[in-house]
Amino acid sequence: MRIPVRWPFTLFLALLTVVLSVAGYYFFPHGRAPGPIEWLQSTIDLFKMSWKWDGTHAAPWPLELARYTGAAFTLSALTKVWMKFFGEQMRRFRLGFWRGHVVVCGLGRKGLDLARTFRRLRQRVAATDSRPDEDDAEACQFEGVLLETGDATRDHTLAMVGVERARYVFAVCRDDHTNIEVAMQTLVRYRECGRRSRLNCYVHLVNLPLSVLLQRHELLRSRPEGFELRFFNIFENTARALFAKHPPEDPAGLQRVHLVVVGLTRLGEAVITQAARVGHYADLRKVRVTMVDAQATARAESFLARQPGIAETCEVRVVEMSFLDARFARLEFVEAAADERTTVIFCLDADDENIALALAVAERGNGPGALLARVSERKGLAKLLNVARPELSTRGIHPFGSVEDVCSWDLLREEKLDVLAKTIADFYRKTYGGPAWEELPEDLRNSNRAAADHIDVKLRAVGCERCEVLASAEPAFAFTGPEVDLLAKMEHERWCADRRLAGWTPGPRDNERRLHPNLVAWGELSADDQGKDRAQVVALPAVLAGAGFGIRRVAGHTARG
């Protein structure tokens, strides 16, 4: 963080000039000392740069030095006043000549954090927001971000920030409609200007099914060369990172996974969707999901209507209960079986509510496997929790979901969550043919993401883990026969869930109507189709090697079979 030293330095020059004036006139002998009014007039002349020495002897050195400090103060103050009133206009004038800068549309937490990140990377940043609050405007001024107040969907607003000349454009406004319109307007302006240099447009969408539909739109799939459009969702990123860092399954694979999702917010829906995608474990039983919310009935009905595959891939239970109810803290509504491992995930919008409820459950609950509480910001409460993290861990409480972590530029640029997904897509493109990752529609990208997220689940099921690429002298890793059979069944269950979540149903193969004959139980598959799932498992070490990873067995675990 930069320290604002400019105005304090200017004031220091003024104080130093006054001190030197007092010392020169009253503490160095040079004849008659001036009166207060005469001294004040002479000191003002020092600041006006019109001071003259009228004595018969040479001027004392403090007064000679004060001439320069007074002039430095005056020039510094005039520069700051000029910049205060005309600096913004000068920056807007220079913006007309910017090339390869960064444009951030929307100044919420995501937008402001991205703007700060690029400024620290010494990039020129222009931001626009229809209703920036005073804190955001002050933060932009402090960080050196050029802020234009206006509707980002309007052509003249985008023209003012020069989106067609930018290198990166981030549409992170308050609603999906605005972000989509920003992307469309940016695409149109880029196409009309005939520019050849690259422009990456990152669009935040809360509605995940909407991003799938947009990726299929011909306008986006036929975009000009050099223009890349990427959709991202902070809640989806949070859910994926959550299951990667805090796997809910029993390490021994003996207990059934039971997730209690507190709060049917956007994050809660993303967590449940991710559980349906990757929650296919060694016991081959459906994940139990208990949805808890003060308005659970209405919200669950809306959610399941938008995601009908959830009810088919998970065992869902809806509990409508106030969080102030004493039964909630004791988890009396959970109804956990003896062979289940329960994880409670707090997904409310307010960070303090998540932590407060987690603490209440930890003090009065019946000991679930883990309590995962979303804390979206790194400041305030998050700083306090960071200090208390060891104590929270002993109570089974683990914060997750910082916006800075799941919506950072490093994550968006390098797409760390998609490293394995890209490798899987590339492996199957080389093996079976098909388009590259950049040309895949979003629904197929999501399929590759689900397959990538499930890799670690598979490895844990057979006592293995990912590691850095193995030395060439070591033998290639291979699963045993029983392990291949188990992992093939898990892969089939995962694939079925992924297809159902995408709207596919059983029936004769018809891509237009989204029918597939393999959406059946493992035992109903033909030998050839079962062989395809086994082949995918056998190829897994080669897929991981393509991403720079190897596989090793965890100490204390032996190979199955």
N, C-alpha and C positions, 0 to 999 in steps of 0.2 A: 504494500500500500504506500502511495506517495504521501509525503508529509508537506502540508501547505506552509512554506517558509517565506513566500514572496512578500506578503504584507508585513509580517513581523520584521523582516529585514529592512523594509522601507521605513518603518517606525523607528527601528534601531538607528538608521542614518539620521533621522530628525533629532532623536535624543542625543546622539553623539555630537551633532552640530551645536546644539544648545550648550552642552557641557564644555566643549572646546571654546565656545564664545565666552562663557563665564570665566574659564581658566585664563584665556588670553587677555581679557580686559581687567580682571581683578586680582589675579595671582602672579602675573608677570609685570614687573615695574617698567613703565614706559611713559610716565608722566601722570597727568591728571586722570583719575578713574571717571568714567562717564556716569551720569545719573541713570536711574532706572528707565526713564523714557528714552533717553539717548541710546542706552544699551539695547533696548527693545528694537529701536529703529535700525540699528546697525545689524542686529541678528536677523531681522527680516530681510535686510539687503543681502545677507549671506545666502538666504534661500532664493532671493530674486536674481542672484548672480550679478548684482550691481554694486557689490561692496567695494569700497576703496579705503585704503589706509592713509590717514592724514597726519600721522605722527612724524616727528623729526628723525626718529630712529627706525630701524628695520622692524617690521611687524613681528610680534611674537609667533613662534612656530605653531602654537595651538590655533591661532587665527588663520594662518596660512593653510593649515590642514582643514579648518572648518570651511574654507572657501570650496574645497573639493567635495567634502561630505555634504554640504548644503546643496551644491549643484547636482550631486548624484541623487539626493533625495528628490529634488524637484523634477529631474528627468524621469526618475522611476515612477513618481506619483502621476505625472502627466501621461506616461505610457500606459499605466494601469487604468486611468480614467478613460483614455482613448479606447483601450481594449474593452472596457466595460460597456461603452455605448456603441462602439463601431466594430468590435471584434466579431460579433455574431454575423454581421453583414459581410465582413471580410471573409469569414470562413465559408459562408454561403456562396460568395463569389468564387472562392477557390474550389468549392465542391463541383462547380461546373466543369472543372478541368481534371477532376479525380478519375483515375482508372484503377481497376483491380482493388477497390475498397470493399468494405463490409457494410451491408445494410441490414438493420434489425427492425422488423415491423412488429411492434408490440412491446411495451415496457413492463411486463409483469416480472416475477422472480426469474423466469427462464430468460427473457430478453435482456434484462439488466445484467444478469450474470454472464451471458454471452458477450455483451458489449464490453464489460470490464475485462474479460479474458482476452479479447482481441486487442484492447488498448495496451494491456500488459505485454502483448506480443508485438507492440509498436506498429499496429495496423491502424489505418484511418477508418473510423467508424461513423456512420450516419444512422440515426434512429428516428422512427416516426411513431406517434401514438395519437389517437384521437382525443384522449383525456388523460394526459400525464399528470400525476399528482406532484406536489411541490418537492417531495423527497426524491422522486425519480428525476425530476428536472435538475435539482441541485446535484444529484449524483452524476448525471451526464455532464454537467458543467465542470465538476471537479475532475472527472476522468478524461475530459477532452473529447467527449462524444458530441457530435453535432446533432441537435434535436430539432426536428421539424414537427410541429403540432398540426395534425390533419388526419383525415380518413385515408388509411393505407390502401383502400380499395379504389380510390379515385386516381385517375391517370395523372393529374397534375401533381398530386402529392408524391407519387412514385417518380415522376420526372424530376422533382426538386431534389430527391436523394439519389438520383441517377442509378436506378436499379439495372438498367440495360448495360451500364458500364462497370458494374460491380463484379467482384469475384465470387462472393458468397452473399446470398439473400436468405434470411431466416424469417419465416412467417410464424410468429408465436403470439398471435393476438388472442383475445379472450374467447373466441368461438370458432368452430370449424368453418362456418360459412365465410367468415372474413379471411381466414388463412387460405382457403381454396381460391377465393377471388384474387387475393394477392399473387398467388402462384400463376393464375391464368393471365393476369395483367402483365406480370413479369415475363411470361412466355411470349405474349403478343409483342411487347416492346422489344424483346431480344430478337424476335424473328423479323420485325420491321426494320430494325437498325442494321441488319446484315452483318452483325459482329461475328468474328471467327474465334476469338479467345473464349476460354471456358467460363461458364457460370454455373455454380451449384446452388440450387434452390432447395432449402430444407423446410418442410411444411409439417407443423405439428397438428395432428388430428386426434381428437378424443374418441370419436366414433370409429372403431376399428373396421367394422364391415364396410363403412363408407370408403375407407382407403383402398379396400380390395376392389370395389366397384370402379373407383377412379382410375386405378392402374389399368383396368381393362378398356378404359375410354380411348377411342381412336386418336383423339386430340393429343393425349399424353404419350401414347405409344409411338406416334409419328413426329415426335418433337425434333427440332433441328439438331444437327451435330454440334457438340460443344455445350449443349444445355442439358444438365442432369437434374432431374427432379426426384427428391427423396422424401418419403413420408416417415415420420417417427411419432411415437406415442410414449409419453413419459410414464404412463401407468403400465403399459406393456413392458417397457424396459425395467421398471421397478419390480414387477412380478417375476420376470425372467431372472434378474439378479438375485431376488429373494430366494428362489428355489435352488439357485446355483450355490449360494453361500450357506443357506440353512436347509439342507435336504430333510424332509419330514419323515422319511422311512426309517424303520428299525435297521441298524447295521447288520444284524443277524438275519434279517428278512423273514422273521417269524410273526411279526405283528402287522395287523392291518392299519393302514394310514387313515387317520380321522382328522380332518381339518375343520376348525371352528372359525369361521370368518365373521368378525364383528364389524358391522357397518357395510351395508350394500351400496357403497359409494362407487365411483368410477374405478378406484383402485381395488375395491372389494370384488367388483365384477372381473377385473383383469386377473386378479389372483385366482379366482375360481376357474376362469377360462384356461389359465396356464396349468392349473392342477389337472384339468380335464385333458390337456394336451400331453403332459409328460408324466402324469401320475399313474404309471403302469409298472408295477413292481414285481418282485420275484414271487410273491404269493398269488399273483394273477387274479386278485380280487379287485373289484371296483373301489375307488377311493370314496370314503364317506365324507360328505360336506354338509356341515350344519351352518346355515345362514342365520345370523342374529342381527336384528335391527328393530328399532322402535316402530318402523313402518314396513316390516319385513314382508308381509303378505302382498301388498301392492307392488313394492319394488321387485320382489322375487318374480311375481307374475310378469312384469314388464321385461325383466332381464331374460327369463327363460323363453319368452316369446321371441325375443331378438336372437337368442342363442339356443335353439331347440335341441342341439346336440348335447348340451350339458346334462339334461335329464337322462340321456341314453348312455353316457360315458361315466357318470358318477351316480352314487346313491345320495340323493339330495333330501335334506330335511330343512324346513323353514320354521324358525322360532321368532314370534313377534313378542318382544319384551323390552321394557324400559331399562336402560343401563343403570338407573338408580334403584332398581329392584334388588333387594338383598339376595334373591336367588341367583342373580347374575354373577355376583362376586364369588359365590360358592359353586358356580357352574353346575347347579342342580339340573339344568335343562339338557346337559350334554348327553347323558345316557350312554356313556362309553362302556364297551364290552371289555372283558378281561384281556382279550387278545388284541386290543387296539392300542395304538400309539397316538395320543391326542396332541395336536399343536394348535394353539390359539393365535390368530393373526388379527391384530387391531388395525383397521383400515379407515378410521374416521378421518375427516378432513382436518380437524384441529389436533395438532401435535400434543398439546397438554392433556387433552381428553384421552388420547391413546395411552400415554404414560400413566395417567391417573388410574385408568381402568386396569392396566396391566399390574400396577402395584396393588390395587385392591384384590385382584384375583390371586396374586402371589401370596398375599397375607392371609386370605380366607378360602382360597380355592383348594381343590383336591389333588394338586400336583400333576398338571399336564406335562407333556414332554418338553414344551418350550412355549414361551410367550414372546411373540414377535410384534413390536410396536412401531408403527411408522412415525418417523421424525423427519420432516421434509426439509428443514433448514438447519444450517450448521451454526447459526448464531443463537444467542439467547438460551433457551432451554437446552438446545443441543450441546452447547459448551459445558453446561452444568452436568449433563448426562455423560459427557465424555470423561469428565473427572470421576464420576461415580460408576463408570462402566464395570470395573471389577465387582463392585457390590451388587450391581444389577445382574451380572452374569451368575452370581451365586444363587440368586432368586429365580434364575431361568429366564430373565428378561433380556431381549436383544433388540436394540433399535435398528431400523433399516430405512432405506428409501430416501436418502438425502437428494434433493433436486440437483445440487451441484455434482453429485456422483452419476445420476442416471440421465442427466441432460447436459453434460459437460461437452465442450468442444472436442476434447480428446476422444470421448466415446462416439460422438457423431462422425468425426473425421475418420477415425480408424475402424469404426464399427466393430469394437472388440467383441460384442455379443454375437456378431455374425461371422467371425473368423471360421469357425467350424462349418457353419451353414454354407458359406461360399465354397469351402473345400469339398463338401458333399456334392454340391451342384456341379462343380468342376469334374469330380471323379465320375459321376454318372453321365455327364456330357461326353467325356472321353470314352466311356464304356459303351453307352447305349445311343449316343448322339443327342442332339437337342441344343437349345440356345444357351448362351453364357448367362451368368448371374445377372449382369446388367440388363439383359433383355428379357428376363423372366417377369411375368406378371406378379403382382403382390401376393396372390393366393398361393402360387407355387413357391415363392420365397418363404412364405409362412410355413409351408410344408417342410422345406429344408431346415428352417429354424427349429421346428418342433423335433425333427430327427436329430439335429445337433444338440439340442438341450437334453435329449434323452440318452445321449451317449454315456454321460457320467452315471446316470441311473442304472444303465445296463452293467457298467463296470463294477459299481458297488454291489450289484446283485450277485456277482461271482467273486467277490473279494479282491477286486483289482482297482487301479486308479490310473489316471493320466499322469505322465511325467514328461520331462524334457526328452527330446529324441534320444534313443538309445545309441550307444557306441556301435560302430559298424562291426566290431569284433564279436558282439554278442549275437546269439541266435535270434531269428525273427520270432516274435510272440505268436502263439497260436492257442485258441480256446480248445478245451477238451470236447469230446462228443456230447456229453450231457450238458455242458455249458452252452454249446451251440443250439441244442434243442430248446433249452430254457429261454435263451436270449431271442431266438426266433419267435417263440410264442409271445414274448413281451413286445417285440417289434410289431407283430401282427396286431396286437391289441392297441398299440400306440397309433399305428397307421389307420386302423378303423376309427379310432377317436378323432384323429385329424380330419379324416374324410367327413365324418358326421358333423363336426363343427363347421366344416365348409359347406354344409347343406346337401351332402350326398346321401343317397338311400340305396338299399339293396335292390337289385334288378338286373336285367340284361344290360350289357355295357352300352351307355349312351351319354357321351360327354355333355351334350346340350341339355339333357334333362337331368344330369348329375346322378346317373344310376351306375352301380358297379356290382358285379356278381360276387366279389370277394368280401363284401361287408357281412361276413358270417363268422361263426365261431371257428376256432382253429381246427377242430375235428371235422368240420364240414368242408375244409379246403381240399382241393385235389393235391396229389403228391407233387405235381409240378409247381403249384403255387407255394406249397410249403417249402419246396426246394429253393425258391426264389428268396424267401425270408432267411433261410439258412445261409444262402450265398451272401446276402448282405452282411450277416454277422461275421462270416469268415473274412470278408473284405474290410471289416472295420479297422484292423491294425494298419492296413495300407492307406485307408482314408485319413487316419490320424497322422500317419507319417507325412502325408502331403501338407499338413498344417504345422509340421515341426514337433509333433508329439509322439511319444511311445506309450506302451502299456506295461505296467509292472504289477505284480501281486503284492498285496498288503501283508506285512509280517503278521503271522499268526493265522492266516487263512490258507487253506489248501484247495487245490483245484478240485472241482466236482468231477466225480467219475474216476 
